[in-house]
Amino acid sequence: MRFRVARLAGWALAWIMGGVPALCGAVTVNCTTTATGIALGIYNPLNTVGTASTGTVSVTCSATGSGTTTVTVTAALSTGSSGSYTTRTMRSGSNVLDYNIYLSPAYAQIFGNGTGGSYSISEGPFTISAGQGGSGSGTMYGYIPPLQNAVPGTYSDVITVTVTY
């Protein structure tokens, strides 16, 4: 999953995320992240095909001060309410519905923090000069496996994203 940002690459997935400046010598790098959540719609427990949807993530970075610096950007996701990357769960009261978030539509690499069978994303190092900046965006892939014995209800989960640079 790669997103280009002028001379700086960056990415993140966030329902709740803000920028924190990174001080590098005389250059201050500041990145902010926004995202649209993954709306998986109505789940049919009798459907033999899983339910899939996407969300969009974007990051905008800028550098102020004087000179240049190198930056590496890393994004990691939490497990959400499940406490596990192997299977994330959405909840409706005490009822659960299994799902996960992936790095591609092949649903092979779980987007997480690099532990428990998951993968975080890291790009760089990139050189950025004061006065430069840019933005990039990409897609995350949500998937609910088929044939779960789900009770009707409104299911949700909250994922925390950590972006370091």
DSSP file (Angstrom, degrees, kcal/mol; ACC not computed):
  #  RESIDUE AA STRUCTURE BP1 BP2  ACC     N-H-->O    O-->H-N    N-H-->O    O-->H-N    TCO  KAPPA ALPHA  PHI   PSI    X-CA   Y-CA   Z-CA
    1    1 A M              0   0    0      0, 0.0     2,-0.4     0, 0.0   103,-0.1   0.000 360.0 360.0 360.0 111.6    0.0    0.0    0.0
    2    2 A R        -     0   0    0    135,-0.1     2,-0.4   119,-0.0   135,-0.1  -0.980 360.0-176.1-131.2 133.7    1.9    3.1   -1.2
    3    3 A F        -     0   0    0     -2,-0.4     7,-0.9   133,-0.1     2,-0.4  -0.993  20.8-135.5-127.8 133.1    0.8    6.7   -1.3
    4    4 A R        -     0   0    0     -2,-0.4     2,-0.4   133,-0.2     5,-0.2  -0.720  17.4-176.2 -93.8 138.4    3.0    9.4   -2.7
    5    5 A V    >   -     0   0    0      3,-0.4     3,-5.4    -2,-0.4   131,-0.1  -0.847  53.7 -88.2-131.4  94.3    3.4   12.8   -1.0
    6    6 A A  T 3  S-     0   0    0    129,-0.4    -1,-0.3    -2,-0.4   128,-0.1  -0.115 108.9 -17.8  38.1-115.6    5.5   15.1   -3.2
    7    7 A R  T 3  S+     0   0    0    126,-0.2     2,-0.4    -3,-0.1    -1,-0.3   0.277 137.9  68.7 -95.9  11.2    9.0   14.2   -2.0
    8    8 A L  S <  S-     0   0    0     -3,-5.4    -3,-0.4   118,-0.1     2,-0.3  -0.996  70.8-149.8-130.1 129.7    7.6   12.6    1.1
    9    9 A A        +     0   0    0     -2,-0.4     2,-0.3    62,-0.2    -5,-0.2  -0.778  29.1 154.0 -97.3 146.0    5.6    9.4    1.2
   10   10 A G        +     0   0    0     -7,-0.9     2,-0.3    -2,-0.3    49,-0.2  -0.985  13.7 170.4-163.8 161.2    3.0    8.9    3.9
   11   11 A W        +     0   0    0     -2,-0.3     2,-0.3    47,-0.1   112,-0.1  -0.973   2.4 165.9-166.0 163.0   -0.2    7.1    4.8
   12   12 A A        -     0   0    0     -2,-0.3     2,-0.5    22,-0.1   126,-0.2  -0.934  27.4-134.6-176.4 161.0   -2.5    6.4    7.6
   13   13 A L        +     0   0    0     -2,-0.3     2,-0.4    44,-0.1     3,-0.1  -0.998  36.8 164.2-125.2 125.3   -5.9    5.1    8.4
   14   14 A A        +     0   0    0     -2,-0.5     3,-0.2     1,-0.1    21,-0.1  -0.978  39.4 173.7-150.6 133.6   -7.7    7.1   11.0
   15   15 A W  S    S+     0   0    0    144,-0.5     2,-0.4    -2,-0.4    20,-0.1   0.677 103.5  19.4 -93.3 -32.7  -11.2    7.6   12.3
   16   16 A I  S    S+     0   0    0    143,-0.3   145,-0.5    -3,-0.1    -1,-0.3  -0.931  89.7 131.0-136.5 109.7   -9.6    9.8   15.0
   17   17 A M        +     0   0    0     -2,-0.4     2,-0.3    16,-0.2    16,-0.2  -0.965  23.4 179.8-160.5 141.6   -6.1   11.2   14.2
   18   18 A G        -     0   0    0     -2,-0.3     2,-0.3    14,-0.1   145,-0.2  -0.832  34.4 -90.3-134.3 175.1   -4.3   14.5   14.3
   19   19 A G        -     0   0    0     -2,-0.3    13,-0.2    11,-0.1    11,-0.1  -0.632  26.4-168.8 -91.7 147.6   -0.9   15.7   13.5
   20   20 A V        -     0   0    0     11,-0.4    11,-0.4    -2,-0.3   145,-0.1  -0.993  29.8-118.7-130.2 123.6    2.1   16.0   15.9
   21   21 A P        -     0   0    0      0, 0.0     2,-0.6     0, 0.0     9,-0.3  -0.336  16.6-146.5 -68.0 142.7    5.1   17.9   14.7
   22   22 A A  E     -A   29   0A   0      7,-3.7     7,-2.8   143,-0.1     2,-0.6  -0.947  12.6-145.7-105.6 121.2    8.4   16.1   14.4
   23   23 A L  E     +A   28   0A   0     -2,-0.6     2,-0.4     5,-0.2     5,-0.2  -0.783  23.4 171.9 -91.5 121.9   11.3   18.4   15.1
   24   24 A C  E >   -A   27   0A   0      3,-2.9     3,-2.2    -2,-0.6     2,-0.2  -0.845  59.6 -66.7-132.7  93.9   14.4   17.6   13.0
   25   25 A G  T 3  S-     0   0    0     -2,-0.4    -1,-0.1     1,-0.3    42,-0.1  -0.448 115.7 -16.7  62.7-127.0   17.2   20.2   13.4
   26   26 A A  T 3  S+     0   0    0     -2,-0.2    40,-1.8    40,-0.2     2,-0.5   0.393 125.5  84.5 -90.4   2.1   16.0   23.4   11.9
   27   27 A V  E <   -AB  24  65A   0     -3,-2.2    -3,-2.9    38,-0.2     2,-0.5  -0.905  60.5-160.9-109.6 131.9   13.1   21.7   10.0
   28   28 A T  E     -AB  23  64A   0     36,-2.8    36,-2.5    -2,-0.5     2,-0.5  -0.959   7.7-160.6-110.2 123.5    9.7   20.9   11.6
   29   29 A V  E     -AB  22  63A   0     -7,-2.8    -7,-3.7    -2,-0.5     2,-0.4  -0.889   8.5-175.0-104.1 131.5    7.6   18.3    9.9
   30   30 A N  E     - B   0  62A   0     32,-2.8    32,-2.1    -2,-0.5     2,-0.4  -0.993   1.3-176.5-129.1 126.5    3.9   18.2   10.6
   31   31 A C  E     - B   0  61A   0     -2,-0.4   -11,-0.4   -11,-0.4     2,-0.4  -0.967   4.7-167.6-122.6 138.9    1.6   15.5    9.2
   32   32 A T  E     - B   0  60A   0     28,-2.6    28,-2.6    -2,-0.4     2,-0.4  -0.939   8.6-155.0-122.2 149.7   -2.2   15.3    9.6
   33   33 A T  E     + B   0  59A   0     -2,-0.4     2,-0.3    26,-0.2   -16,-0.2  -0.960  13.5 174.6-128.9 139.8   -4.3   12.3    8.8
   34   34 A T  E     + B   0  58A   0     24,-2.1    24,-2.6    -2,-0.4     2,-0.3  -0.941   6.4 175.6-135.9 160.9   -8.0   11.9    7.8
   35   35 A A  E     - B   0  57A   0     -2,-0.3     2,-0.4    22,-0.2    22,-0.2  -0.993  29.7-125.2-158.8 157.3  -10.0    8.9    6.8
   36   36 A T        -     0   0    0     20,-2.5    20,-0.2    -2,-0.3   -22,-0.1  -0.916  40.5-117.4-101.3 137.5  -13.5    7.7    5.9
   37   37 A G        -     0   0    0     -2,-0.4     2,-0.8    18,-0.1    19,-0.2  -0.189  29.3-100.0 -67.2 165.0  -14.6    4.7    7.9
   38   38 A I        -     0   0    0     17,-0.1     2,-0.9    15,-0.1    17,-0.2  -0.807  33.7-160.7 -89.6 111.7  -15.4    1.4    6.3
   39   39 A A        -     0   0    0     -2,-0.8    15,-0.2    15,-0.6    13,-0.0  -0.827  10.4-178.4 -95.7 104.0  -19.2    1.1    6.0
   40   40 A L        -     0   0    0     -2,-0.9    -1,-0.1     1,-0.2   104,-0.1   0.474  24.0-155.9 -86.9  -2.1  -19.9   -2.6    5.5
   41   41 A G        -     0   0    0      2,-0.1     2,-0.5    10,-0.0    -1,-0.2  -0.247  47.7  -8.7  70.5-150.2  -23.6   -2.2    5.2
   42   42 A I        -     0   0    0    112,-0.0     2,-0.5     2,-0.0   112,-0.1  -0.750  65.1-144.9 -92.1 126.8  -26.2   -4.9    5.9
   43   43 A Y        -     0   0    0     -2,-0.5    -2,-0.1     8,-0.1     7,-0.1  -0.789   5.1-157.7 -94.3 129.9  -24.8   -8.3    6.6
   44   44 A N    >   -     0   0    0     -2,-0.5     3,-1.6     1,-0.1   103,-0.4  -0.924   2.7-160.1-106.1 108.8  -26.8  -11.3    5.4
   45   45 A P  T 3  S+     0   0    0      0, 0.0    -1,-0.1     0, 0.0   102,-0.1   0.633  90.5  56.0 -66.0 -12.2  -25.8  -14.4    7.5
   46   46 A L  T 3  S+     0   0    0    101,-0.1     2,-0.2   100,-0.1   103,-0.0   0.572  81.2 106.1 -93.3 -11.0  -27.2  -16.7    4.8
   47   47 A N    <   -     0   0    0     -3,-1.6   100,-1.1     1,-0.1     4,-0.1  -0.512  60.9-152.2 -71.5 133.2  -25.1  -15.3    2.0
   48   48 A T  S    S+     0   0    0     -2,-0.2     2,-0.4    98,-0.2    -1,-0.1   0.461  77.7  74.9 -85.2  -1.0  -22.3  -17.7    1.0
   49   49 A V  S    S-     0   0    0     96,-0.1    98,-0.2     1,-0.0    -2,-0.1  -0.922  87.5-115.7-111.9 138.0  -20.1  -14.7   -0.1
   50   50 A G        -     0   0    0     -2,-0.4     2,-0.5    96,-0.1    -2,-0.1  -0.141  27.0-111.3 -65.6 165.1  -18.4  -12.4    2.4
   51   51 A T  E     - C   0 144A   0     93,-2.2    93,-3.1    -4,-0.1     2,-0.3  -0.874  39.5-178.3-102.2 129.4  -19.3   -8.7    2.8
   52   52 A A  E     + C   0 143A   0     -2,-0.5     2,-0.3    91,-0.2    91,-0.2  -0.925  11.8 156.4-130.8 152.4  -16.7   -6.2    1.7
   53   53 A S  E     - C   0 142A   0     89,-1.9    89,-2.7    -2,-0.3     2,-0.3  -0.961  24.9-129.6-160.2 171.1  -16.2   -2.5    1.6
   54   54 A T  E     - C   0 141A   0     -2,-0.3   -15,-0.6    87,-0.2     2,-0.3  -0.859   7.6-159.4-127.3 161.7  -13.5    0.1    1.5
   55   55 A G  E     - C   0 140A   0     85,-1.8    85,-2.4    -2,-0.3     2,-0.4  -0.937  20.2-126.5-132.5 157.9  -12.4    3.2    3.3
   56   56 A T  E     - C   0 139A   0     -2,-0.3   -20,-2.5   -20,-0.2     2,-0.4  -0.879  19.9-168.5-110.4 138.8  -10.1    6.0    2.2
   57   57 A V  E     +BC  35 138A   0     81,-2.6    81,-2.4    -2,-0.4     2,-0.3  -0.946   7.5 178.2-122.6 145.8   -7.1    7.2    4.1
   58   58 A S  E     -BC  34 137A   0    -24,-2.6   -24,-2.1    -2,-0.4     2,-0.4  -0.992  11.1-164.4-146.1 155.0   -5.1   10.3    3.4
   59   59 A V  E     -BC  33 136A   0     77,-2.2    77,-2.0    -2,-0.3     2,-0.4  -0.996   2.7-163.4-138.6 142.0   -2.2   12.2    4.9
   60   60 A T  E     -BC  32 135A   0    -28,-2.6   -28,-2.6    -2,-0.4     2,-0.3  -0.996  13.1-175.5-126.8 128.1   -0.9   15.7    4.4
   61   61 A C  E     +BC  31 134A   0     73,-2.7    73,-2.3    -2,-0.4     2,-0.3  -0.916   5.5 178.4-124.1 149.2    2.6   16.7    5.5
   62   62 A S  E     -BC  30 133A   0    -32,-2.1   -32,-2.8    -2,-0.3     2,-0.4  -0.983  15.7-145.5-144.9 156.1    4.5   20.0    5.4
   63   63 A A  E     -B   29   0A   0     69,-2.3    68,-3.1    -2,-0.3     2,-0.3  -0.981  17.3-179.3-124.9 133.9    7.9   21.2    6.5
   64   64 A T  E     +B   28   0A   0    -36,-2.5   -36,-2.8    -2,-0.4     2,-0.4  -0.826  44.5  45.1-125.4 167.1    8.7   24.6    8.0
   65   65 A G  E    S-B   27   0A   0     -2,-0.3     2,-0.3   -38,-0.2   -38,-0.2  -0.852  93.5 -53.1 105.9-139.1   11.9   26.2    9.2
   66   66 A S  S    S+     0   0    0    -40,-1.8   -40,-0.2    -2,-0.4     2,-0.2  -0.993  90.1  16.7-142.5 149.4   15.1   26.0    7.2
   67   67 A G  S    S-     0   0    0     -2,-0.3    63,-2.7    63,-0.1     2,-0.3  -0.502  80.7 -73.8  93.9-162.8   17.2   23.2    5.7
   68   68 A T  E     +G  129   0B   0     61,-0.2     2,-0.3    -2,-0.2    61,-0.2  -0.884  38.1 179.7-133.1 163.2   16.3   19.6    5.0
   69   69 A T  E     -G  128   0B   0     59,-2.2    59,-3.0    -2,-0.3     2,-0.4  -0.952  27.3-112.6-152.7 169.0   15.7   16.4    7.0
   70   70 A T  E     -G  127   0B   0     -2,-0.3     2,-0.4    57,-0.2    57,-0.2  -0.889  30.1-170.3-109.6 145.2   14.8   12.8    6.4
   71   71 A V  E     -G  126   0B   0     55,-2.5    55,-2.6    -2,-0.4     2,-0.4  -0.994  13.5-162.5-136.4 137.9   11.5   11.3    7.7
   72   72 A T  E     -     0   0B   0     93,-0.4     2,-0.4    -2,-0.4    52,-0.2  -0.989  15.7-153.9-116.8 132.2   10.2    7.8    7.9
   73   73 A V  E     -G  123   0B   0     50,-2.3    50,-2.5    -2,-0.4     2,-0.4  -0.900  12.4-176.9-110.4 131.8    6.4    7.5    8.3
   74   74 A T  E     -GH 122 164B   0     90,-2.9    90,-2.6    -2,-0.4     2,-0.4  -0.992   6.2-166.0-129.5 135.8    4.8    4.4   10.0
   75   75 A A  E     +GH 121 163B   0     46,-2.6    46,-2.2    -2,-0.4     2,-0.3  -0.971   9.9 175.5-121.3 137.5    1.1    3.7   10.4
   76   76 A A  E     - H   0 162B   0     86,-2.1    86,-2.9    -2,-0.4     2,-0.3  -0.990  15.8-146.2-139.1 146.2   -0.3    1.0   12.8
   77   77 A L  E     - H   0 161B   0     35,-1.2    84,-0.2    -2,-0.3     2,-0.1  -0.823  16.9-123.5-111.0 152.2   -3.9    0.0   13.7
   78   78 A S        -     0   0    0     82,-1.9     3,-0.1    -2,-0.3    -1,-0.1  -0.284  26.0-112.5 -80.7 174.1   -5.3   -1.2   17.0
   79   79 A T    >   -     0   0    0      1,-0.3     3,-0.8    -2,-0.1     5,-0.4   0.639  47.2-147.8 -80.9 -15.4   -7.1   -4.5   17.5
   80   80 A G  G >   -     0   0    0      1,-0.2     3,-0.8     2,-0.1    -1,-0.3  -0.484  58.5 -24.9  75.6-154.0  -10.4   -2.7   18.3
   81   81 A S  G 3  S+     0   0    0      8,-0.4    -1,-0.2     1,-0.2     9,-0.1   0.657 131.3  66.5 -70.6 -16.1  -12.8   -4.4   20.7
   82   82 A S  G <  S-     0   0    0     -3,-0.8    -1,-0.2     7,-0.2    -2,-0.1   0.805  88.5-141.4 -76.7 -29.1  -11.6   -7.9   20.0
   83   83 A G  S <  S+     0   0    0     -3,-0.8     2,-0.3     1,-0.2    -3,-0.1   0.584  73.0  85.6  76.3   9.0   -8.1   -7.5   21.5
   84   84 A S        -     0   0    0     -5,-0.4    -1,-0.2     3,-0.2    -2,-0.2  -0.998  63.2-154.4-144.1 143.9   -6.7   -9.6   18.6
   85   85 A Y  S    S+     0   0    0     -2,-0.3     3,-0.4     1,-0.1    -1,-0.1   0.738  91.5  74.0 -83.9 -25.1   -5.6   -9.1   15.1
   86   86 A T  S    S+     0   0    0      1,-0.3     2,-0.3    14,-0.1    -1,-0.1   0.922 120.3   1.7 -55.2 -46.7   -6.4  -12.7   14.1
   87   87 A T  S    S-     0   0    0     11,-0.0    -1,-0.3    13,-0.0    -3,-0.2  -0.904  72.4-157.4-143.1 113.5  -10.1  -11.8   14.1
   88   88 A R  E     -I   99   0C   0     11,-1.5    11,-2.5    -3,-0.4     2,-0.4  -0.564  17.9-148.4 -79.9 155.3  -11.4   -8.4   14.9
   89   89 A T  E     -I   98   0C   0    -10,-0.3    -8,-0.4     9,-0.2     2,-0.3  -0.985  10.7-150.8-130.7 139.6  -15.0   -8.2   16.1
   90   90 A M  E     -I   97   0C   0      7,-2.8     7,-2.0    -2,-0.4     2,-0.4  -0.768  25.3-144.5 -95.4 151.5  -17.8   -5.7   15.7
   91   91 A R  E     -IJ  96 156C   0     65,-2.7    65,-1.6    -2,-0.3     2,-0.3  -0.928  27.2-177.8-125.3 145.4  -20.3   -5.5   18.6
   92   92 A S  E >  S-I   95   0C   0      3,-2.3     3,-1.9    -2,-0.4     2,-0.4  -0.840  79.3 -56.5-132.5  94.0  -24.0   -4.9   19.0
   93   93 A G  T 3  S-     0   0    0     -2,-0.3    -1,-0.0     1,-0.3    60,-0.0  -0.582 121.3 -20.1  64.9-124.7  -24.5   -5.1   22.7
   94   94 A S  T 3  S+     0   0    0     -2,-0.4    -1,-0.3    -3,-0.1     2,-0.2   0.473 119.6  99.8 -91.8  -2.5  -23.2   -8.5   23.7
   95   95 A N  E <   -I   92   0C   0     -3,-1.9    -3,-2.3    56,-0.0     2,-0.3  -0.586  58.1-157.0 -84.8 145.6  -23.4   -9.9   20.2
   96   96 A V  E     -I   91   0C   0     -2,-0.2     2,-0.4    -5,-0.2    -5,-0.2  -0.902  13.8-166.1-125.7 153.7  -20.3  -10.1   18.0
   97   97 A L  E     -I   90   0C   0     -7,-2.0    -7,-2.8    -2,-0.3     2,-0.1  -0.977  25.4-128.7-137.3 121.0  -19.6  -10.2   14.2
   98   98 A D  E     +I   89   0C   0     -2,-0.4     2,-0.3    -9,-0.2    -9,-0.2  -0.409  43.0 140.9 -71.7 143.5  -16.2  -11.2   13.0
   99   99 A Y  E     -I   88   0C   0    -11,-2.5   -11,-1.5    45,-0.2     2,-0.3  -0.937  25.7-156.5-160.4 178.1  -14.4   -9.0   10.4
  100  100 A N  E     -D  143   0A   0     43,-1.5    43,-2.2    -2,-0.3     2,-0.4  -0.981  16.9-124.0-159.0 169.0  -11.0   -7.6    9.6
  101  101 A I  E     -D  142   0A   0     -2,-0.3    10,-2.5    41,-0.2     2,-0.3  -0.967  31.8-168.6-118.7 132.5   -9.1   -4.8    7.8
  102  102 A Y  E     -DE 141 110A   0     39,-3.0    39,-2.0    -2,-0.4     8,-0.2  -0.761  32.5-127.6-124.1 164.0   -6.6   -5.7    5.1
  103  103 A L  S    S+     0   0    0      6,-2.1    36,-0.1    -2,-0.3     7,-0.1   0.628  93.3  15.8 -83.4 -16.2   -3.9   -4.0    3.1
  104  104 A S  S >  S-     0   0    0      5,-0.3     3,-1.8    37,-0.1     5,-0.1  -0.956  83.4-100.9-150.9 166.1   -5.3   -5.2   -0.3
  105  105 A P  T 3  S+     0   0    0      0, 0.0    35,-0.0     0, 0.0    -2,-0.0   0.507 112.2  75.5 -71.5  -1.4   -8.4   -6.6   -1.8
  106  106 A A  T 3  S-     0   0    0      3,-0.0    -3,-0.0    35,-0.0     0, 0.0   0.620  94.4-142.1 -79.2 -12.8   -6.8  -10.1   -1.7
  107  107 A Y    <   +     0   0    0     -3,-1.8     3,-0.1     2,-0.1    36,-0.0   0.853  64.7 119.6  55.3  40.3   -7.5  -10.0    2.1
  108  108 A A        +     0   0    0      1,-0.2     2,-0.6    -4,-0.1    -1,-0.1   0.757  60.5  52.2-104.1 -32.2   -4.2  -11.7    2.8
  109  109 A Q  S    S-     0   0    0     -5,-0.1    -6,-2.1     9,-0.0     2,-0.3  -0.930  76.4-140.5-115.7 116.2   -2.3   -9.2    5.0
  110  110 A I  E     -Ef 102 118A   0     -2,-0.6     9,-3.0     7,-0.6     2,-0.7  -0.561  18.0-127.7 -75.0 130.5   -4.1   -7.9    8.1
  111  111 A F  E     + f   0 119A   0    -10,-2.5   -10,-0.2    -2,-0.3     9,-0.2  -0.714  62.2 111.4 -81.2 112.4   -3.5   -4.2    8.7
  112  112 A G  S    S-     0   0    0      7,-2.4   -35,-1.2    -2,-0.7     9,-0.2  -0.397  81.3 -62.5-148.3-135.1   -2.3   -3.9   12.3
  113  113 A N  S    S-     0   0    0      2,-0.3     7,-0.2   -37,-0.3     3,-0.1   0.256  76.1 -91.5-117.1  11.7    0.8   -3.0   14.2
  114  114 A G  S    S+     0   0    0      1,-0.4     2,-0.3     2,-0.0     3,-0.2   0.458  97.7  96.2  93.1   1.6    3.2   -5.8   13.0
  115  115 A T  S >  S+     0   0    0      1,-0.2     3,-1.6     2,-0.1    -1,-0.4  -0.759  71.6  28.3-116.2 167.0    2.4   -8.2   15.9
  116  116 A G  T 3  S-     0   0    0      1,-0.3    -1,-0.2    -2,-0.3   -31,-0.1   0.796 136.3 -50.7  57.6  32.8   -0.1  -11.2   16.1
  117  117 A G  T 3  S+     0   0    0      1,-0.3    -7,-0.6    -3,-0.2    -1,-0.3   0.581 111.7 121.7  82.9  10.0    0.1  -11.9   12.3
  118  118 A S  E <   -f  110   0A   0     -3,-1.6     2,-0.4    -9,-0.1    -1,-0.3  -0.553  52.3-137.0-102.8 170.1   -0.6   -8.3   11.3
  119  119 A Y  E     -f  111   0A   0     -9,-3.0    -7,-2.4    -2,-0.2     2,-0.2  -0.989   7.6-159.7-127.9 132.8    1.4   -5.8    9.2
  120  120 A S        -     0   0    0     -2,-0.4     2,-0.5    -7,-0.2   -44,-0.2  -0.570  25.8-117.8 -95.3 173.1    2.0   -2.1    9.8
  121  121 A I  E     +G   75   0B   0    -46,-2.2   -46,-2.6    -9,-0.2     2,-0.4  -0.948  31.5 176.6-117.1 132.7    3.0    0.1    7.0
  122  122 A S  E     +G   74   0B   0     -2,-0.5     2,-0.4   -48,-0.2   -48,-0.2  -0.998   2.4 179.4-137.7 133.0    6.3    2.0    6.9
  123  123 A E  E     -G   73   0B   0    -50,-2.5   -50,-2.3    -2,-0.4     3,-0.2  -0.983  31.9 -29.1-130.8 141.6    7.7    4.2    4.2
  124  124 A G  E     -     0   0B   0     -2,-0.4   -52,-0.2     1,-0.3     2,-0.1  -0.680  29.0-124.6 123.5-174.7   11.0    6.1    4.0
  125  125 A P  E     +     0   0B   0      0, 0.0     2,-0.4     0, 0.0    -1,-0.3   0.415  57.6 174.3 -76.8 148.4   13.3    7.5    4.9
  126  126 A F  E     -G   71   0B   0    -55,-2.6   -55,-2.5    -3,-0.2     2,-0.5  -0.938  29.8-124.2-121.8 145.1   12.5   10.5    2.6
  127  127 A T  E     -G   70   0B   0     -2,-0.4     2,-0.4   -57,-0.2   -57,-0.2  -0.763  30.6-179.6 -89.3 132.1   14.2   13.8    2.3
  128  128 A I  E     -G   69   0B   0    -59,-3.0   -59,-2.2    -2,-0.5     2,-0.3  -0.997  12.0-151.3-133.1 138.4   12.0   16.8    2.8
  129  129 A S  E >   -G   68   0B   0     -2,-0.4     3,-2.1   -61,-0.2   -66,-0.2  -0.775  34.8 -88.4-107.3 151.9   13.0   20.5    2.7
  130  130 A A  T 3  S+     0   0    0    -63,-2.7   -66,-0.2    -2,-0.3   -63,-0.1  -0.294 116.0  29.5 -54.6 138.9   11.5   23.4    4.5
  131  131 A G  T 3  S+     0   0    0    -68,-3.1    -1,-0.3     1,-0.4     2,-0.2   0.289 100.0 109.1  89.5  -9.6    8.7   24.9    2.5
  132  132 A Q    <   +     0   0    0     -3,-2.1   -69,-2.3   -69,-0.1    -1,-0.4  -0.556  34.4 138.5 -94.6 163.3    7.8   21.6    0.9
  133  133 A G  E     +C   62   0A   0    -71,-0.2     2,-0.3    -2,-0.2   -71,-0.2  -0.969  13.3 167.1-180.0-179.5    4.8   19.4    1.5
  134  134 A G  E     -C   61   0A   0    -73,-2.3   -73,-2.7    -2,-0.3     2,-0.3  -0.976  21.9-120.0 172.7-177.3    2.2   17.3   -0.1
  135  135 A S  E     -C   60   0A   0     -2,-0.3  -129,-0.4   -75,-0.2     2,-0.3  -0.960  16.3-174.9-145.6 162.5   -0.5   14.8    0.4
  136  136 A G  E     -C   59   0A   0    -77,-2.0   -77,-2.2    -2,-0.3     2,-0.3  -0.974   4.8-162.6-151.9 162.0   -1.4   11.3   -0.6
  137  137 A S  E     +C   58   0A   0     -2,-0.3     2,-0.3   -79,-0.2   -79,-0.2  -0.962  10.1 168.2-146.1 164.1   -4.3    8.9   -0.2
  138  138 A G  E     -C   57   0A   0    -81,-2.4   -81,-2.6    -2,-0.3     2,-0.4  -0.916  30.2 -92.9-161.6-174.9   -5.1    5.2   -0.5
  139  139 A T  E     -C   56   0A   0     -2,-0.3     2,-0.3   -83,-0.2   -83,-0.2  -0.887  18.3-160.8-118.9 141.4   -7.6    2.5    0.3
  140  140 A M  E     -C   55   0A   0    -85,-2.4   -85,-1.8    -2,-0.4     2,-0.5  -0.890  20.2-135.6-114.7 153.4   -8.1    0.1    3.2
  141  141 A Y  E     -CD  54 102A   0    -39,-2.0   -39,-3.0    -2,-0.3     2,-0.3  -0.929  14.5-166.2-121.8 115.1  -10.2   -3.1    2.7
  142  142 A G  E     -CD  53 101A   0    -89,-2.7   -89,-1.9    -2,-0.5     2,-0.3  -0.760  10.6-178.0 -97.6 144.6  -12.8   -4.3    5.2
  143  143 A Y  E     -CD  52 100A   0    -43,-2.2   -43,-1.5    -2,-0.3   -91,-0.2  -0.983  18.8-162.4-148.4 131.1  -14.2   -7.8    5.0
  144  144 A I  E     -C   51   0A   0    -93,-3.1   -93,-2.2    -2,-0.3   -45,-0.2  -0.965  30.8-125.9-108.5 120.3  -16.8   -9.8    6.9
  145  145 A P        -     0   0    0      0, 0.0     3,-0.4     0, 0.0   -96,-0.1  -0.281  31.9-107.4 -62.9 152.1  -16.5  -13.6    6.4
  146  146 A P  S    S+     0   0    0      0, 0.0   -98,-0.2     0, 0.0   -96,-0.1  -0.205  87.5  31.8 -76.8 168.9  -19.7  -15.3    5.2
  147  147 A L  S    S+     0   0    0   -100,-1.1     2,-0.3  -103,-0.4  -101,-0.1   0.780  70.9 156.9  59.3  38.2  -22.1  -17.7    7.1
  148  148 A Q        -     0   0    0     -3,-0.4     2,-2.0  -104,-0.1    -1,-0.2  -0.718  51.1-120.6 -88.8 144.9  -21.8  -16.2   10.6
  149  149 A N        +     0   0    0     -2,-0.3     2,-0.3  -103,-0.0    -1,-0.1  -0.545  50.0 174.8 -83.1  74.2  -24.6  -16.9   13.0
  150  150 A A        -     0   0    0     -2,-2.0   -53,-0.1   -55,-0.1     3,-0.0  -0.656  29.4-136.9 -93.1 137.9  -25.3  -13.2   13.6
  151  151 A V        -     0   0    0     -2,-0.3   -56,-0.0   -55,-0.2    -1,-0.0  -0.721  40.0 -96.9 -84.1 137.6  -28.1  -11.7   15.6
  152  152 A P  S    S+     0   0    0      0, 0.0     2,-0.3     0, 0.0    -1,-0.1  -0.265  75.4 100.6 -56.3 141.3  -29.8   -8.7   13.9
  153  153 A G  S    S-     0   0    0     -3,-0.0     2,-0.7     2,-0.0   -61,-0.0  -0.950  76.5 -70.2 165.5 179.6  -28.5   -5.4   15.1
  154  154 A T        -     0   0    0     -2,-0.3     2,-0.3  -112,-0.1   -61,-0.1  -0.907  50.4-164.9-101.9 113.4  -26.2   -2.5   14.4
  155  155 A Y        +     0   0    0     -2,-0.7     2,-0.3   -63,-0.1   -63,-0.2  -0.754  15.2 159.4-102.8 143.1  -22.6   -3.6   14.8
  156  156 A S  B     -J   91   0C   0    -65,-1.6   -65,-2.7    -2,-0.3     2,-0.3  -0.979  18.5-166.3-154.8 166.2  -19.6   -1.3   15.1
  157  157 A D        -     0   0    0     -2,-0.3     2,-0.5   -67,-0.2   -67,-0.1  -0.969  17.9-134.0-149.6 156.1  -16.0   -1.2   16.3
  158  158 A V        -     0   0    0     -2,-0.3     2,-0.5     2,-0.0    -2,-0.0  -0.977  17.9-165.1-119.2 124.5  -13.5    1.6   16.9
  159  159 A I        -     0   0    0     -2,-0.5  -144,-0.5   -79,-0.1     2,-0.5  -0.920   8.7-148.0-110.0 130.5  -10.0    1.3   15.6
  160  160 A T        -     0   0    0     -2,-0.5   -82,-1.9  -146,-0.1     2,-0.4  -0.843  11.5-153.8 -97.8 133.7   -7.2    3.6   16.9
  161  161 A V  E     -H   77   0B   0   -145,-0.5     2,-0.5    -2,-0.5   -84,-0.2  -0.899   3.9-160.3-109.4 133.8   -4.5    4.5   14.4
  162  162 A T  E     -H   76   0B   0    -86,-2.9   -86,-2.1    -2,-0.4     2,-0.5  -0.965   8.7-174.3-113.8 122.1   -1.0    5.4   15.4
  163  163 A V  E     -H   75   0B   0     -2,-0.5     2,-0.4   -88,-0.2   -88,-0.2  -0.967   3.8-177.0-116.9 123.7    1.0    7.4   13.0
  164  164 A T  E      H   74   0B   0    -90,-2.6   -90,-2.9    -2,-0.5  -142,-0.0  -0.925 360.0 360.0-119.5 147.5    4.7    8.1   13.7
  165  165 A Y              0   0    0     -2,-0.4   -93,-0.4   -92,-0.2    -1,-0.1   0.271 360.0 360.0-156.4 360.0    7.1   10.1   11.7
